[in-house]
């Protein structure tokens, strides 16, 4: 069998613990025709009832002094439209397995309040519920991804929620929906049957969850032309046994299985600051981020044993950085700043996802507003400030990759050795105490308009890189692009400095006789479009 490497990294120079002096690199496009589509859902978002993601982030209510459309913040709504969000996951996260959907329908003044037991004990008034979420998805033009309550809910509850959202007429739940002001059903494609069922979603064993999934899934029916894509609650990062048990016991009865992977130093004690870190911590972060590729490969190998034709999707429906909460913010609300370092985590992760879209059908960064590695930060009470984070700009710059055709590449670049564990002293004489970190990341694709888009990220803190790109015979006539960089990888945007980190035009890409040469500054991300 002839095998073409999807993206081969070949190191040049000596592996060291500091960046090498030479940062020249070569990127070769192997086949500009390609056949593997980069699913737009890889650019999915995640909105949980957590902190001020919903209340104050997406939703302020129609009576708010903050400019809004029927309760949705105008500034956030427009920013998300500009991002072309393809899919939005809701209402959790851990919150999903304590959420009872009937509390969030009907007149808002009559909805009961609830205590958010998972995230800070906040009292919520349920003013943002099923109608508000699904109407938001329609306004954004994106697919809704509903996470169903398996942990504390019932089969009947989830089955009737599906009926309420998607049945046309003649059913009790369709009648109830119409009484609540929505005549036509919504289209709901993605349904998660529970969330993190190994942990906050029920603390289950995979064997037990597998049986529960089979029971729940059979009663979540397709109504009136709406076809559900049913997603099993999958593993946390390195729990390969969970995936194996689900493949053995559920198999083709699920359309997809989830995977959660956070770039986090650990779950006990301090996780580190989002904006105050040293060089070792910076490089550790990128090494940890890139370990997601090995995790994906191992889960895919397990899935391939039972599903060699890749009918079942792997959905990385929670990923991103997780730092300490910002000082002075509410404990349990997970509000963190977002620096250029986080932008590099986003770009490197997306480059990995592109390689495995034969199996990875969706990814949802955590989370869309005001929580963890968010796209947007807002003030939640007034006067209505909003700031776009460096991570937002990565997603915006990468928009041409949505639905483009992946191009396999070979990348030759420098590399370095970085600590495997951030908070543990290691013996420098033992190679197994380190990861190998390539200093350049790249991805390439042919867009739906026929142009080629290439992303290039130089993560070196102090060395520029000249990158020679072989375009494999593509008749290139023009090249244009943008660059995202800043004076420091710790730079971030806030209400006083909203544009400290933002993309600007890039002029250091030159075409000559089918070769593209790019002068890529240190700590920078460039996205090029070649026509």
C-alpha positions in Angstrom: 0.0 0.0 0.0 1.3 3.5 -0.9 1.2 5.8 2.0 1.7 9.6 1.8 2.6 11.3 5.1 -0.1 13.8 6.0 2.4 16.2 7.5 5.9 15.0 8.2 8.2 17.0 10.4 11.9 16.5 9.9 14.2 18.1 12.4 17.4 19.8 11.4 20.2 20.8 13.7 20.9 19.6 17.2 18.1 19.2 19.7 18.9 21.6 22.6 17.1 23.2 25.5 17.3 26.6 24.0 16.4 27.7 20.4 19.1 27.0 17.9 20.8 29.9 16.1 19.5 28.9 12.7 15.8 28.8 12.1 15.6 28.3 8.3 12.9 25.8 7.3 11.5 24.2 4.2 7.8 23.4 3.5 6.9 21.1 0.6 3.4 20.7 -0.6 3.0 17.1 -1.7 -0.3 17.1 -3.6 -2.2 20.3 -4.3 -5.2 18.4 -5.5 -5.9 16.5 -2.3 -9.1 14.7 -1.3 -9.6 15.2 2.4 -11.9 18.0 3.4 -11.3 20.1 6.5 -14.7 20.0 8.2 -15.8 23.5 9.1 -17.1 22.1 12.4 -13.4 21.8 13.6 -13.8 25.6 14.1 -16.7 25.0 16.5 -17.4 26.9 19.7 -18.6 26.0 23.2 -21.0 28.0 25.4 -21.6 26.7 28.9 -23.6 28.1 31.8 -20.4 29.0 33.5 -19.4 32.4 34.9 -20.4 35.1 32.5 -20.3 33.1 29.3 -24.1 33.2 28.9 -25.3 35.9 31.3 -23.3 39.1 30.4 -21.5 37.5 27.6 -24.0 36.2 25.0 -27.1 37.4 26.8 -28.0 40.6 28.7 -31.8 40.5 28.3 -34.0 42.8 26.3 -34.2 45.4 29.2 -30.4 45.9 29.4 -28.8 49.2 28.9 -26.1 47.4 26.9 -27.0 47.5 23.2 -28.8 44.3 22.3 -31.2 42.6 19.9 -34.0 40.8 21.7 -31.6 40.3 24.6 -28.5 39.2 22.7 -25.5 41.5 22.9 -25.1 43.3 19.6 -21.3 43.5 19.8 -20.8 39.9 20.6 -23.4 38.8 18.1 -21.6 40.7 15.3 -18.2 39.4 16.3 -19.4 35.8 16.2 -21.1 36.4 12.8 -17.7 37.7 11.5 -16.1 34.6 12.8 -18.5 32.3 10.8 -19.1 30.0 13.7 -20.1 26.7 12.2 -21.4 24.9 15.4 -22.1 25.9 19.0 -22.3 23.5 21.9 -24.6 24.1 24.8 -25.6 24.1 27.8 -22.4 22.3 29.1 -20.0 20.9 30.1 -20.7 19.8 33.6 -23.7 22.1 33.8 -25.5 19.9 31.2 -25.9 17.0 33.5 -27.8 19.1 36.1 -29.8 21.1 33.5 -33.5 20.3 33.2 -34.8 21.9 30.0 -38.4 22.4 31.1 -37.1 25.0 33.6 -35.9 27.2 30.7 -39.1 27.4 28.6 -42.2 29.5 28.8 -42.5 33.1 30.0 -39.2 34.2 31.4 -40.8 35.8 34.5 -42.3 32.5 35.4 -39.2 30.3 35.0 -37.7 29.0 38.3 -34.2 29.9 39.3 -31.5 27.3 39.8 -28.2 27.1 41.6 -25.2 26.4 39.4 -23.6 23.8 41.7 -20.6 23.1 39.4 -19.4 26.7 38.8 -19.4 29.0 41.8 -22.8 28.4 43.2 -24.3 31.2 41.1 -28.0 31.6 41.1 -29.4 31.7 37.5 -32.9 32.8 36.5 -33.2 30.5 33.5 -33.9 33.5 31.2 -31.6 31.9 28.6 -33.1 28.5 27.7 -33.9 26.3 24.7 -35.6 29.0 22.6 -32.9 31.6 23.3 -30.1 29.2 22.4 -31.7 27.8 19.2 -32.8 31.2 18.1 -29.2 32.4 18.6 -27.9 29.6 16.4 -30.3 30.6 13.7 -29.1 34.2 14.0 -25.5 33.1 13.7 -26.3 30.6 10.9 -24.6 27.8 12.8 -25.6 24.2 13.8 -26.7 23.7 17.4 -25.0 21.0 19.4 -27.2 20.0 22.4 -25.6 18.3 25.4 -28.2 16.1 27.0 -28.6 15.4 30.7 -27.8 11.8 31.4 -26.1 12.3 34.8 -29.2 13.5 36.8 -31.9 13.3 34.1 -34.1 10.5 32.6 -34.6 8.9 29.3 -38.0 10.4 29.1 -36.7 13.9 29.8 -34.1 13.8 27.0 -36.5 12.1 24.6 -39.1 14.8 25.1 -36.6 17.6 24.7 -35.7 16.2 21.3 -39.4 16.0 20.5 -40.0 19.6 21.7 -37.2 21.0 19.5 -37.6 19.0 16.3 -41.2 17.6 15.9 -43.4 19.3 13.4 -46.9 18.6 14.6 -49.3 16.1 16.2 -47.1 15.5 19.3 -47.6 16.8 22.8 -44.2 18.5 22.9 -44.8 20.1 19.5 -48.0 21.6 20.9 -46.1 22.9 24.0 -43.5 24.5 21.8 -46.1 26.3 19.8 -47.8 27.5 22.9 -44.4 29.0 23.9 -44.2 31.0 20.7 -42.3 28.8 18.2 -44.5 27.5 15.5 -42.0 25.6 13.3 -39.5 23.2 14.8 -35.7 23.9 14.8 -33.2 21.8 12.9 -31.0 20.1 15.5 -28.3 17.9 14.1 -25.8 17.2 17.0 -26.9 15.6 20.2 -24.5 14.7 23.0 -25.8 11.8 25.1 -24.2 13.1 28.4 -21.0 14.9 29.1 -17.9 13.6 30.9 -19.8 10.7 32.2 -16.6 9.4 33.7 -16.5 12.5 36.0 -18.9 15.3 36.7 -21.5 13.7 34.4 -22.1 10.7 36.7 -18.8 9.2 37.8 -19.6 6.1 35.7 -17.6 3.2 34.5 -17.4 2.9 30.7 -19.3 -0.4 30.7 -22.2 1.2 32.6 -22.2 4.3 30.5 -22.2 2.2 27.3 -25.5 0.5 28.4 -27.0 3.8 29.4 -26.0 5.3 26.0 -27.7 2.5 24.1 -30.9 3.0 26.1 -31.0 6.8 25.8 -30.1 6.8 22.1 -32.9 4.6 21.0 -35.5 6.9 22.5 -34.0 10.1 21.0 -35.8 9.8 17.7 -35.7 11.5 14.3 -38.8 13.7 13.7 -40.1 15.1 10.4 -36.9 15.0 8.4 -34.6 16.0 11.3 -31.7 13.5 11.5 -29.8 13.4 14.8 -26.0 12.8 14.8 -25.7 11.1 18.2 -22.5 11.6 20.2 -21.4 9.4 23.0 -19.6 10.9 26.0 -16.0 10.0 25.3 -12.7 10.0 27.1 -10.5 12.5 28.9 -7.2 12.8 27.1 -5.2 9.6 28.0 -8.0 7.3 28.9 -7.7 4.9 26.0 -9.6 2.1 27.8 -12.8 4.3 27.8 -12.7 4.6 24.0 -12.0 0.8 23.6 -15.0 -0.1 25.8 -17.3 2.3 24.0 -16.2 1.0 20.6 -16.7 -2.6 21.8 -20.1 -2.1 23.5 -21.7 0.7 21.5 -19.9 0.7 18.1 -22.1 1.8 15.2 -25.0 2.7 17.4 -23.1 6.0 17.9 -22.4 8.5 15.1 -19.5 10.0 17.1 -17.6 9.9 20.3 -16.1 12.9 22.1 -12.6 13.6 23.4 -11.5 16.2 25.9 -8.0 17.6 26.0 -6.8 20.7 27.9 -3.4 22.3 27.8 -3.1 22.4 31.6 -0.3 21.8 34.0 -2.4 19.7 36.4 -5.7 19.6 38.2 -4.5 20.2 41.7 -3.1 23.5 42.9 -2.0 26.4 40.8 -2.2 26.1 37.0 -0.1 29.2 36.4 -1.0 32.7 35.2 -2.3 33.4 31.7 -0.1 36.5 31.4 2.8 36.0 33.8 5.1 33.2 32.8 8.8 32.6 32.0 10.4 31.1 28.9 10.4 27.6 30.2 6.7 27.8 31.0 6.0 29.2 27.5 7.8 26.4 25.7 6.3 23.8 28.0 2.8 25.0 27.1 3.4 24.5 23.4 4.9 21.1 23.9 1.9 20.1 26.0 -0.5 21.5 23.4 1.1 19.5 20.6 0.8 16.2 22.6 -2.8 16.3 21.5 -1.6 14.8 18.2 -0.3 11.6 19.9 -3.5 11.4 21.9 -5.6 11.7 18.8 -3.5 9.1 17.0 -3.9 6.5 19.8 -7.7 7.0 20.1 -8.0 6.8 16.3 -6.0 3.5 16.3 -8.4 2.0 18.8 -11.4 3.2 16.7 -9.9 1.8 13.5 -9.9 -1.7 15.0 -13.7 -1.7 15.1 -14.4 0.9 12.5 -11.8 0.7 9.7 -14.0 2.7 7.3 -14.1 5.6 9.8 -17.9 5.9 9.9 -17.7 7.0 13.6 -16.4 10.5 14.1 -14.0 11.6 16.9 -15.2 15.0 18.2 -12.7 17.0 20.3 -15.6 19.0 21.8 -13.5 20.5 24.7 -10.0 21.8 24.2 -7.8 24.8 24.9 -5.7 26.3 27.7 -6.7 26.3 31.4 -4.9 28.8 33.6 -5.6 30.2 37.1 -8.6 32.6 37.3 -7.6 36.3 37.1 -7.0 37.9 40.5 -10.1 39.6 41.9 -12.6 37.6 39.8 -15.3 35.2 41.2 -14.0 31.8 42.2 -15.5 29.1 40.0 -16.2 31.4 37.1 -12.9 30.5 35.2 -12.3 34.0 33.8 -8.8 34.1 32.4 -6.9 36.5 30.2 -5.8 35.4 26.8 -2.2 36.2 25.6 -0.3 35.7 22.3 0.8 32.4 23.9 -2.8 31.2 23.8 -3.1 32.2 20.2 -0.1 29.9 19.4 -1.9 27.1 21.2 -4.9 27.7 19.0 -2.9 27.7 15.8 -0.8 24.7 16.6 -3.9 22.7 17.7 -5.9 23.6 14.5 -2.9 22.6 12.4 -3.1 19.1 14.1 -6.8 18.8 13.6 -6.4 19.5 9.9 -4.3 16.3 9.5 -6.9 14.0 11.0 -10.2 15.1 9.5 -10.7 11.6 8.1 -11.7 10.8 11.8 -11.9 14.2 13.6 -15.2 15.6 12.5 -15.6 18.5 15.0 -13.7 20.4 17.7 -15.1 23.0 20.2 -12.7 25.3 21.9 -13.5 26.1 25.5 -15.2 28.6 25.6 -16.7 31.3 23.5 -17.0 34.3 25.9 -15.4 35.1 29.2 -14.4 31.6 30.2 -11.0 29.8 29.7 -9.5 30.3 26.3 -12.3 32.5 25.0 -12.8 34.3 21.7 -14.3 37.4 23.4 -14.1 39.2 26.8 -16.9 41.6 27.9 -17.8 43.7 30.8 -21.0 42.2 32.1 -22.9 45.1 33.6 -22.0 48.1 31.6 -21.2 50.3 29.8 -20.9 47.6 27.2 -17.2 47.1 26.5 -16.0 44.1 24.4 -12.6 43.0 23.4 -11.5 40.4 20.9 -8.7 38.1 22.2 -5.6 36.9 20.3 -7.3 33.5 20.0 -10.3 35.1 18.2 -7.9 36.5 15.7 -6.4 33.1 15.0 -9.9 31.7 14.3 -10.7 34.7 12.1 -7.4 34.3 10.1 -8.0 30.6 9.7 -11.5 31.0 8.2 -10.3 30.1 4.6 -9.5 26.6 6.0 -13.2 25.8 6.6 -14.4 23.3 4.0 -11.0 23.6 2.2 -9.2 20.5 0.9 -6.3 19.4 3.0 -2.8 19.4 1.3 -0.3 16.9 2.7 3.1 18.6 3.4 6.6 17.9 4.5 8.1 20.4 6.9 11.8 20.6 7.7 12.6 22.9 10.6 14.6 23.4 13.8 13.4 21.9 17.1 14.2 22.0 20.8 13.7 19.9 23.9 11.3 21.1 26.5 10.3 19.9 29.9 7.7 17.2 30.0 6.3 18.4 33.3 6.1 22.1 34.1 6.0 21.8 37.9 8.4 18.9 38.5 12.2 18.9 38.8 13.7 16.5 36.3 17.1 15.0 35.7 18.4 16.7 32.6 20.5 13.7 31.7 17.3 11.6 31.1 15.8 12.1 27.7 12.4 10.9 28.8 12.0 14.0 30.9 11.6 16.1 27.8 9.3 16.5 24.8 10.5 17.5 21.3 9.0 20.8 20.1 9.3 21.8 16.4 9.9 25.5 16.2 7.7 26.0 13.2 4.1 24.7 12.6 2.4 24.7 9.2 -0.8 23.7 7.4 -1.9 24.0 3.8 -5.2 23.6 1.9 -6.9 24.3 -1.4 -9.9 26.6 -0.8 -13.3 26.2 -2.4 -12.3 29.1 -4.8 -9.2 27.2 -6.0 -6.5 29.3 -4.2 -4.0 27.8 -1.7 -4.0 28.9 1.9 -1.0 28.3 4.1 -0.5 28.9 7.8 3.0 29.3 9.3 3.7 29.7 13.0 7.1 30.5 14.3 7.1 29.8 18.1 10.7 30.8 18.7 10.9 33.6 21.2 13.9 35.3 19.6 14.8 33.8 16.2 13.3 34.7 12.8 12.9 32.0 10.2 13.3 32.0 6.4 10.8 29.5 5.1 11.2 28.2 1.5 7.9 26.8 0.3 7.7 24.4 -2.7 4.3 24.8 -4.2 4.3 21.4 -6.1 3.7 22.9 -9.5 0.8 25.2 -8.5 0.8 28.1 -10.9 1.1 30.9 -8.3 0.7 34.5 -9.5 0.0 36.4 -6.4 0.4 36.0 -2.6 -1.0 38.1 0.2 -1.4 37.5 3.9 -1.6 38.8 7.4 0.5 38.4 10.5 -0.3 38.1 14.2 2.5 39.0 16.6 3.4 41.4 19.4 6.4 42.6 21.4 5.9 39.8 24.0 4.2 36.4 23.9 2.6 37.6 27.2 0.8 40.5 25.5 -3.0 40.5 25.6 -5.9 42.7 24.8 -8.1 44.4 27.5 -10.7 47.2 27.6 -7.9 49.9 27.8 -5.8 48.3 25.1 -8.2 46.3 22.8 -5.9 46.3 19.8 -2.5 45.5 21.4 -2.5 42.1 19.6 -4.3 42.1 16.3 -3.5 40.9 12.7 -2.0 43.4 10.2 -1.0 43.0 6.5 2.1 40.9 5.9 4.5 41.9 3.1 7.5 39.5 3.6 6.3 36.7 1.3 7.8 36.6 -2.2 7.1 34.5 -5.2 9.8 33.6 -7.8 9.7 30.8 -10.3 7.1 28.7 -8.5 9.0 29.1 -5.2 7.6 31.0 -2.2 10.0 32.5 0.3 8.7 33.8 3.6 10.6 35.8 6.2 8.8 34.8 9.3 9.6 36.9 12.5 10.0 35.3 15.9 6.8 34.6 17.9 4.5 35.2 14.9 1.7 33.6 13.0 1.2 34.2 9.3 -1.7 33.1 7.1 -1.1 33.4 3.3 -3.5 33.1 0.4 -1.9 32.2 -2.9 -3.7 32.6 -6.2 
